[in-house]
Structure formats: structure tokens, C-alpha cells
Amino acid sequence: MSDEDLLRKQSQLLAQREAELNALRRQHERALSWWSTFHALESDLDAQANLQSTCDRWCGLLLDELDFQAAAVLRIGDDGVEALSWPSHLGEPPAAIAGPGLVAELRARRGGLLNAPEGPLAALAGALRLERFLWCTIGPRPDLELLALAGFDARAARFRVRFVEADVEQFRWVARHLETVLRNVLLMQTLAQHERVQQMHETLARQREELEQRLTTITAQAETIRRLSTPVLELWDGVLVLPIIGELDPQRAESMMEGLLTRLVATRARSVILDVTGVDVIDAAAADHVLRVTRAASLLGARCVLTGVRPAVADTLVGLGGGFGDLRAFRDLRAGLRHCLQEQVTRASR
């Protein structure tokens, strides 16, 4: 072999080795690009991420980092697919895409490449205006099935790049990682929802405890007000006065009777003044309560008198007929007290 032939053969071998190195370099760069796309997506996630924003971020990375013209994520339904994440430069997202056997074909093939519309996928390619694209179906959770795809716009004829099997495998790899990321996003959302529900339960428990404390306070205050609204005062030796102010309902009448009888037993008083100066109107029921108080007091040996009777109250009492027996009524508290003192003197002189 001559020196010239040897040099020629060496040059051919060097050119072949250089082509192989260039091919390996391009393959390495391609793998790094796919990996960096997923890594950028993964590192960008936080607790605020959701399904929509994650898919938008993924599509943006495919467009910006890998120079695809179109990248989208579609939701697979029972009868077709609809856009979930759609690049804005392609205009409005298409309406629900349906075609004979489309969903069945997607679920059967699970993914691949399409360099020309064919079969059931032709309806998908036509609606998306893509002539060459990679696609893969993913399921981040059992009740959610998505279609991830990326390709070139059919309207841009200058792009004639054909995909190869290496691209399919890399796209499937990234799509599977997208599935993992979406599953983590959905898990974070579920945990966040559980946390919000737990916080709501804790808030409701605190509010319930506060309401119970307020109710206890209000009940105690109501009891105090009730007792203060029917005080039994010892106006003179052997003379008690019970001022009645406002409306006299059954509960208050019961409390009034209980308080009066207790004081009668404790003081051995013989006279009770029921002062109704603070009562504007008294109905038949309230008048009956007053009668019951006077009868109960008489059983303990005390006599009752009414003071501060207003005209409207007097009309009601008169309308009850003779039911008041020997109950005396006076214009004011002073006159009632004078009467009670005179009775004490009379009893003492006997």
C-alpha cells in the first residue's frame, strides 16, 4: 500500500471517528436538555403549585428550552379530549376533540410519535394544527388521565425536522417525570386541603368553646339580673318591700315568690309591701302572679299590700272582680309603709 493510499485511509478513519464523536456529543446534549427541562420543573415547585400551573410551566419549558413550536397538556375524557394547558401563541384552545376511536387509540398505544396524520389520531392532529408531534398518556391519579404532547405547528412549513426513536424515548421519560411531579402536586394539594379542614375544625372548636363561655357568662348575668330585678328589702322591722319593675313573666314571678318566701322565713316579717310603681301595664296573667304571691305570703303569716298602682294597673285589677280578697292598695310606698306600721302597733296592743 502506497503512502498516499495510507494517508487517504487514515483520513477516512479520522472523519468517521469525528462523525461518531459529533453524534455522541449531540446525543449527550439532547439528553442534558431533556434532563434540564425536568430538573427546572421539579426545582420550581412549591406548596402553592397546582395542576394547571405545573402543566403550564412544563409546556413553557418545552417551548423555551427545547425549541418546540407547540406543547400542550390535554385531559382525556370518556368521549374525547379537551385542553388543560395550551400555548397562548397558538390562539384560543380548541374545543373538545372527539373522533371515532380516538380515546381508545390513545389508551391502547399510550404514546409515540406522529409525523403525519393517520388513523384516529388524524382528528387530534388536525384540531391541534400539528403535523409532527410526540405524545404520551399519563395518569397522575386514578381518576385523572392526561395527554402530554409537543411538536411543530403545521402552519410553519419551514420546520421539517423529523423525530427519531431517541426523541420518543426521551419524551416518554420526561412525560413520566411530569406524571411524578403532578402526582406530588396533587398530593400536596390534598395535604393542604386536609390541613385547611383541620384548621377549620380547630377554628370551629375554638369558636364553640368561646360561644359556650359566652353562654355561661350570659346565663350567669341573666341570673344576677333576675335576682336584682326582684330584690326583697327589709324596709322596717317586720316589714319587707318587694319592688316590681317592668314586665312580670312566669319565670320572674316564680323567682320573686321564691325570694320573698325565703326572706319571710329568715326575718319572720308580718308585713309585705308589693310596690308596682315601675309597672306600666299589668295583664291578667301578671295579676294572677301577684295574687299567688300574696296567698303564699299569707300562709307564712304575713299580710301583703300594693303600692304605686297606676290607673291602667288599677283597671286590670278591678276587672278581675273579687279575687283580691282583703288585699289593700295604696297610692305610694310611703302610704303603704304607714299602714303596715299602724298594723304592727295594733297587733302589739292586743
Phi, psi and omega in degrees: 000131182285163178298325181294318178295321180296318178296322180295318180295320178296321179296320178295317179296319178296319179295320178296315179296322180294321178295319178296319178296320178296321179294317178296321179295317179296319178297318179296316179296321178298315180297319178297322180295314178298316181296317181295330178297311179294318182298319178297321179292315183296318183287344183272352183283148173211185185293342181271355183293150175223178185300314183296308184295326179293317178294321177298318180296319180296315179297321178297322178295320178296323180286318186276319187270325186249005172062028169288152176274335182214139175212133185211160173233127182244151176263127181270123177253195181285327186244357182176194180232154178221151185291132172254312176231126189222132180294132185293333183288350177268005179088199181294141178295148181291157174291179180306130183262122179228149178196157181301116176076010184297307183296319179297321179294318179298316182288331181284317184274332177069342180163173179153204179232156179223112179263348177202140180304133180206143175059210181299336181285351179297322178296322179292313180298319180293319181291325181274353181059039178244138178254337178220120179206156173260143181214157180202137175268138180226156180225090181296339173206163188302326184266012182223121179235128185237157176241114178258133182210158177208143182188207185237141182292130181295340181281345180263089187289342183289343179271116180235026182287132177258142178277152178240174183299328178298322178295320180299312182296318179295320180294318177298322179298312180294320180296321178294322176291325173300319177300318178296316180297315180296323178297320177294322178297313180296324177295317178298319178297317180297316178296320179296321178295317177299319180295318178296319178297318179298318178297321178297317178298316180295319179296316179296322179296318178295317179297321178295318179297318178297319179295320178296319177296318178296319179297319177298316179296315181296319178297317178295318178296320179297320178295318178296316179297319180298317180292320179290332181284345178230060181284145175249113186249142175270099185283329180206167178300119180080006181235120176253147176236135179239096178284130179248121182235131176084200185284142180250098180263171183302318182295317180292322178297320178296316178296321180297316180295317181298315180295320181294313181297323178297317180291325178298316179296320184287324186258347185056034180293150180251350182227142179228128177257118174264104184264115182251029179300325182275009180254117181280315183224139177231130181263180183299321181295315179296320178299323178294323177298319179298317179298319180297321178296316181295322179292320178295322179294323180295330177295337178261012175086016180248147177251142183251148172229154178257138176228155177071033182285122177276163181304316181295322179292321179297320179299319181293317181295321178294324180295341179281354176078218186271019184289349184272354176057231183264021178292120181268148178236141181229161185294316184217176183295324181299314180295321178295320179294318179301319179297317181295320179294321178297321178295322178297320178296319180297316180294324182289331181280347180282000000 
